[in-house]
Each structure stands twice: as C-alpha cells, then as structure tokens.
Amino acid sequence: MIIDPREALNIIKPVLSDQIQQAGIDLTLDIIYRFKGSGVLDFDNSKRKIAETEIIEFKEYVDLNPGPYKIRFTEYFEIPNDTIGILFPRSTLLRNGCTINSGLFDPGFKGYGEVLLIAFNPIRLYKKARIAQIVLFKNDKSFQEYSGIYKKNI
C-alpha cells in the first residue's frame, strides 16, 4: 500500500509543505558530484570499487553539460523495516532532457539518498531544486533490514 505523504514526515526530513504531492514527496538537490574514475562490480562484492567523484561547487545554481553526475538529496531518510521507497524523476526534469536513475530505497536504510543524474541536454540546476519524487510503500510485515555499505550514508 502507498503511504500517504503527509504520514511519511517522520521517514523523510526535512520536508516543506510544497514538497508534499498527491502520492509522494518531492526531493531537493543538495550536492552534485562529477565522476573522476572508474568503478568495479562483481558478484560477491569482494572486488567492488566505487568510482571516485569530486564535488561540483555552486552557490545559487550550476550549469551542467551533458553527461552522468551523482547527486545527493537534502533530505535524510529513515526507512522503516516494513517500507520501501521507489524514486522517480520529476516530469520537468524529463522535459528538459535529463533523468534520474536510482536503486530501491531499502527497508532499514538510514542516510542521505544519492542517485544518478543523467543530463542528455545542458541544464541549469538551482540549489534545493525539486528534481525527484519518492513514493513509499508499506508492507503488512517487516522485511529483513538493509545491511549494505550505504546503511548510514551521511
């Protein structure tokens, strides 16, 4: 069942009233990272390496050229063990030739969400721009709590 966004204010913080939508909560841009190196993935994570990044400094806004970027949201998550979050790009982002890709926000995840922003077209993004929406789903029983390396992504 979808959690009413007004009932999810203890899961995602801080949230302003303008961020509450009919079925989800808008998430805002805090930090943008540029990829500087390559990563490694394998089956059991014994060789896993996360690609090196650097912060793109900006005060009011930043102009991005086409390419991939990692972004971090302003909001902090404390996903309960009976809940998952699925993220969608806002339609205005899509209409400007950009999108966001995200993994599942797992039960038990605590931290700041980081996702992939892909700019297919140049775009200007302002600090705290609403660029994604998360929809939270509650199950009638608890899932196994997330225990991955991003558990406390702060």
N, C-alpha and C positions, 0 to 999 in steps of 0.2 A: 504494500500500500504506500502511496506517496504521502510523505509527511507535509502537512500544511506549513508553508514557510514561516508563518507567524509563530508556530510552535517549535521552530528549529533554532531560535535565537540563543539557546544555551549550547548548541552544537557548533555554530559558526559565530565568531566575534571579531571585531565589532561589526554590526550591521545597522545601517541607517534605514529609515522608513522608505526612502526612494529605491533601495536595493531589493525590497520585497516585491516579488512578482506573483502572478496567479498560482504557479506551480513550483516555483524555485526562488533562489536567491542570487542576485547579481553579485559577481565578484569583481574586485577592483585591482588595477595594476599597481604594484609597488616597485619591483626591481626587474630590470631586463638584463640578461646575460648574453654575451656573444660567445660562440663556441670557438675554442682555440686549438683543440686537438681532437684525437680520435678516441673512441671507447672500445671496449671489448665485452662481448656477451658469450656465455657458454651455458651448458645445461645445469651444472650444479653450483654455479657462481664462484667456483674456485679460481677462475681466471678473470672474473669481472673487473672492469676498469671503467669508471665514469669519465666521460670526456671533460677535459679541462675547460673552464669558462672564465670570462672576465666580465665584471660589471660595466655596463654602459652608463656612464654618469649623465644625469639630466636633472634639471631643477623643475621647470614647468612642463616641458614636453621634449620629445625626441623624434627625429625624423629617421625612419628605418628604411633601408634599401631592401629589395627582395632577398630572401634567404631565411634560414632557420634561426630561431632565438629561443632561449629558455627564459620563462618569466616566472616570477613569484607573486602571489597574491598578497594583498594587505591583510586579509582575514586569516584568523587562526582557527584550526579545526580540532574538535574533539569528538570523533565519530564513535557513537556507542557500539557495542558488540552485536546489536540486533539491527544495525543500519548500514546501508551502503550509499555512496554518492556517485552520481553519473554527471559528468560535465559536458556542457555544450557551448560552442562559440555563440556570442550574441549575433543576431542577424545583421546588425550594422557593420560588424567586423567582416562578415562574409561578403556583404555588398561592396566593401572596399577592397576585395581581392585578398583577404587574409583569413586564416582559420587557426583553430587551436586543436591540438590532439592531446589526449590525456589518458592515463591509466585509470582504473577504478579507484575511487576513494574507499579503501577497505574498512571493514569493521575494526574498531580499535585504533585507527590511525589518529595520531596527535601531531600537529605541527602546521606549518605554513605550506600550502599547496604550491607545487612547481609543475609547470606543464610546458609543452612545446608550442610556440607560436610560429607559424609559417606565413611569411609575407610573400605573396606572389606578385604584389604590386607595392610600390612605395607608399608609406603611410606615416602620418604624424600621430603619435600617441601621447596624451597628456597623463601626467601622474594622477593616479586614482581614477582613471577612466574605467567605466564599467565595460568589461570586454568578454566576460563569460557568465554562464548561469549554471548553477549546480542544482540538481534535483535529488532529494534524499528519499530513499525507500526504506521502509521498516518491515522487517520480517516478524512473524509471530514467535520465533525462537531465536536465540543468540547463535551467531556464527563463531568459529574459532577466531580469537583476537589476532589482528595483524601483528607480526613479529619481525618484519623485514628491516633492512638497514635504514629505511626512511621513517621509522616509527616516530622519532622525535625530531622532525625536520624543522629546526628552529635556527 
